[in-house]
């Protein structure tokens, strides 16, 4: 698809475009995590940059002198690329906003501060159903606005926030429409491409990506699919598929399956939920980001809500099997994996757990390929 390649090119050239804007005096704000609203960054006149890279073993290893090996390779990667001198954006950031939800992300924030990078922590309480926690998060958003206004010199006005919210909502809406096309059998776009499309959506100017997404949607509506009709429909679940960590999604689809849906907490634009643009916009942002979306695994108690949402995805997208993809030492997701496995066994859905430390050498990929191919073949036999 030519449109996907055009979006890929936009994503590849994002660092040089940011450098050009930086030279013109525009502030660049990096952020890590699903609880940092990019709407606020745009409304302040700054440009957002999502730090969500992964898939290579060297960056997490570069952090070992400062961060335990038994920490998530995803969290370690977000500063590892910088320590290796191969991240072109982090050195020019005027601020990096890091959500603090667990020990991995809190330690990452420690390192950003240790290396004297401009840093702000955004507290995200895990007791999401308590009013005290919600109020705390709303206050954190107010504190973020104060910080953004201080570094940009611009007021986050209601009008600017409404404009940025409208733009991001339109991106969500188009991604949601593309996602719903994946209910088709076979789907016109697979998960490997849809995950990339989500990643590209974080790196393009909203006004430039909107016509491209609409163009892609029109193209996909015409029918046709790169997958055979009998391809097993897979739900890919877990914590995160980072930008650059594409081995597992590609392997699933190269092995004869098709990723028809995802249930990931990071790295995806959660397009099923839009932010209301009437009333108190900041409160609306907080409610959507903190309350309305399916809670992440770190939120407690959330396992029942997450299991119900996964079962809904299985029904709505006619899922034949679930592949759980987690990263080494991501203990919260490892615990949830046990719960998910039990739930899926009760409803007779095949389940495969994969774990990665971003080690994708030939020796590591061989056994991984065998496991995925065997799983896909088992699901195929069940379908027939």
Residue pairs with C-beta under 8 A, 6 or more apart in sequence:
1 189
1 193
1 216
1 219
3 212
3 215
3 216
3 219
4 193
4 196
4 197
4 200
4 216
6 212
7 197
7 200
7 201
7 204
7 209
7 212
7 216
8 196
8 200
10 200
10 203
10 204
10 208
10 209
10 212
11 199
11 200
11 203
11 204
14 49
14 89
14 203
14 204
15 88
15 89
16 88
18 28
18 47
18 49
18 89
18 92
19 88
19 92
21 28
21 47
22 28
22 92
26 45
26 46
26 47
27 44
27 45
27 46
27 47
27 94
27 95
27 151
27 152
28 46
28 47
28 49
28 89
28 92
28 93
28 94
29 41
29 44
29 46
29 47
29 48
29 49
29 93
29 94
29 95
29 96
29 97
29 148
29 151
30 48
30 49
30 50
30 51
30 89
30 90
30 93
30 95
30 96
30 97
31 38
31 41
31 48
31 49
31 50
31 51
31 96
31 97
31 98
32 50
32 51
32 52
32 78
32 96
32 97
32 98
32 99
32 105
32 108
33 98
33 99
33 101
33 105
33 122
33 124
33 266
34 99
34 265
34 266
34 270
34 289
34 293
34 296
35 99
35 101
35 122
35 124
35 137
35 289
35 290
36 97
36 99
36 122
36 144
37 141
37 285
37 289
38 48
38 50
38 164
38 168
38 202
39 161
39 164
39 165
39 168
39 275
39 285
40 141
40 144
40 145
40 148
40 156
40 161
40 164
40 285
41 47
41 48
41 148
42 48
42 160
42 164
42 167
42 168
42 206
43 156
43 157
43 160
43 161
43 163
43 164
43 165
44 145
44 148
44 149
44 152
44 154
44 156
44 160
45 152
45 154
45 160
46 94
46 95
46 148
46 151
46 152
48 202
49 89
49 93
49 203
50 202
50 203
50 243
51 78
51 90
51 96
52 78
52 199
52 202
52 240
52 242
52 243
52 266
52 267
53 59
53 77
53 78
53 81
53 87
53 242
53 243
53 244
54 73
54 74
54 77
54 240
54 242
54 243
54 244
54 245
54 358
55 242
55 243
55 244
55 245
55 246
55 247
55 358
55 360
56 77
56 244
56 358
57 73
57 357
57 358
57 359
57 360
58 80
58 84
59 76
59 77
59 80
59 81
59 83
59 84
60 73
60 74
60 76
60 77
60 80
60 357
60 358
61 80
62 80
62 83
62 84
63 76
63 79
63 80
63 83
63 111
64 76
66 111
66 114
67 75
67 76
67 107
67 108
67 111
68 107
70 329
71 103
71 104
71 107
71 329
72 104
72 327
72 328
72 329
72 330
73 327
73 328
73 329
73 356
73 357
73 358
74 104
74 239
74 240
74 242
74 266
74 327
74 330
75 104
75 105
75 107
75 108
76 108
77 242
77 358
78 108
79 90
79 108
79 111
79 112
79 115
81 87
81 90
82 90
82 91
82 115
82 117
83 115
90 96
90 117
93 117
93 118
94 118
94 151
95 118
95 119
95 120
95 147
95 148
95 151
96 112
96 117
96 118
96 119
96 120
97 120
97 122
97 144
97 147
98 105
98 108
98 109
98 112
98 119
98 120
98 121
98 122
99 105
99 121
99 122
99 124
100 106
100 109
100 121
100 122
100 123
100 124
101 124
101 126
101 296
101 298
102 298
102 332
104 330
106 121
109 119
109 121
112 119
113 119
120 144
120 147
122 140
122 144
123 136
123 137
123 140
124 137
124 140
124 290
125 132
125 133
125 136
125 137
126 133
126 298
126 299
126 300
127 133
127 299
127 300
128 134
128 290
128 291
128 295
128 299
128 300
128 302
129 301
134 286
134 290
134 291
137 286
137 289
137 290
138 282
138 283
138 286
141 282
141 285
141 286
142 282
145 156
145 282
148 154
148 156
149 155
149 156
154 160
158 281
161 281
161 282
162 277
162 281
164 206
165 275
165 277
165 281
165 284
165 285
166 277
167 206
167 207
167 210
168 206
168 275
169 274
169 275
169 277
170 206
170 210
171 201
171 206
171 209
171 210
171 213
171 269
171 271
172 269
172 270
172 271
172 273
172 274
173 271
173 274
174 210
174 213
174 214
174 217
175 197
175 198
175 201
175 213
175 269
175 271
176 271
176 272
177 217
178 189
178 194
178 197
178 213
178 216
178 217
178 220
179 194
179 261
179 271
181 187
181 188
181 189
181 217
181 220
181 221
182 188
182 189
182 194
182 260
182 261
182 317
183 260
183 316
183 317
183 318
184 225
185 229
185 233
185 318
186 225
186 227
186 228
186 229
186 231
186 258
187 225
187 227
187 258
187 260
188 220
188 221
188 223
188 224
188 225
189 197
189 220
190 226
190 227
190 253
190 258
190 259
191 234
191 236
191 249
191 252
191 253
191 258
191 259
191 260
191 261
191 262
192 246
192 249
192 250
192 252
192 253
192 259
194 259
194 262
195 241
195 246
195 249
195 259
195 262
195 267
195 268
196 246
197 216
198 267
198 268
198 269
199 243
199 267
200 209
201 209
201 213
201 269
202 269
204 212
227 253
227 258
230 380
230 383
230 384
231 256
231 257
231 258
232 256
232 257
232 258
232 320
232 321
232 376
232 379
232 380
232 383
233 257
233 258
233 260
233 317
233 318
233 319
233 320
233 321
234 252
234 257
234 258
234 259
234 260
234 319
234 320
234 321
234 322
234 323
234 376
234 379
235 259
235 260
235 261
235 262
235 263
235 310
235 313
235 314
235 317
235 319
235 321
235 322
235 323
236 248
236 249
236 252
236 259
236 261
236 262
236 263
236 264
236 322
236 323
236 325
237 262
237 263
237 264
237 310
237 322
237 323
237 324
237 325
237 340
238 263
238 264
238 324
238 325
238 326
238 333
238 337
239 264
239 265
239 266
239 297
239 325
239 326
239 327
239 330
239 333
240 264
240 265
240 266
240 267
240 327
241 248
241 249
241 262
241 264
241 267
241 268
241 325
242 266
242 267
243 267
245 356
245 358
247 356
247 360
247 365
247 368
248 323
248 325
248 354
248 356
248 368
248 372
249 259
251 365
251 368
251 369
251 372
252 259
252 323
252 372
252 376
253 259
255 369
255 372
255 373
255 376
256 373
256 376
256 377
256 380
257 321
257 372
257 376
257 379
260 317
260 318
260 319
261 313
261 316
261 317
261 319
262 268
263 306
263 309
263 310
263 313
265 296
265 297
270 293
270 294
272 293
273 288
273 292
273 293
274 288
275 281
275 284
275 285
275 288
276 284
276 288
277 284
294 305
294 306
294 309
295 302
295 305
295 306
296 302
297 303
297 306
297 332
297 333
297 336
298 332
303 336
303 339
306 336
307 339
307 340
307 343
310 322
310 340
310 343
311 343
311 347
313 319
314 322
314 347
314 349
319 349
320 349
320 350
320 379
320 382
320 383
321 349
321 350
321 351
321 352
321 375
321 376
321 378
321 379
322 340
322 344
322 349
322 350
322 351
322 352
323 351
323 352
323 353
323 354
323 372
323 375
324 337
324 340
324 341
324 351
324 352
324 353
324 354
325 354
325 355
325 356
326 333
326 334
326 337
326 353
326 354
326 355
326 356
327 333
327 355
327 356
327 357
327 358
328 355
328 356
328 357
337 353
340 351
341 351
341 353
344 350
344 351
345 351
350 375
350 378
350 379
350 382
352 371
352 372
352 375
354 368
354 371
354 372
